[in-house]
Amino acid sequence: MVSREFRLQMERYGLTTAEIHYQRPDHPSLLQLYVWQEYDLAPDFPTLREFLGFWERELEGALHSVRVAHNRLIRPAEWRAVNGIIAIH
């Protein structure tokens, strides 16, 4: 059985990390940090957008800023053709 994460990576998803700063509802002058991580598709980030939509609809802390990092962990193999033979004694 193949894991969900592996299947997503084979479908061109990459690991996305979002650093979300939001205002505390009880102290609006203070910012709190929340780190979110999930497999998502760059550059549109539909999973992150869905999460942020949920945040704005359901949670009290107003979003201040979001910083995103993304990396595809499985990529096509890199190779180069070598012309020649190396003899090892």
Summary of the structure (lengths in Angstrom):
residues: 89
radius of gyration: 20.6
end to end distance: 45.5
largest distance: 74.7
contacts: 178
relative contact order: 0.25
helix: 22%
strand: 33%
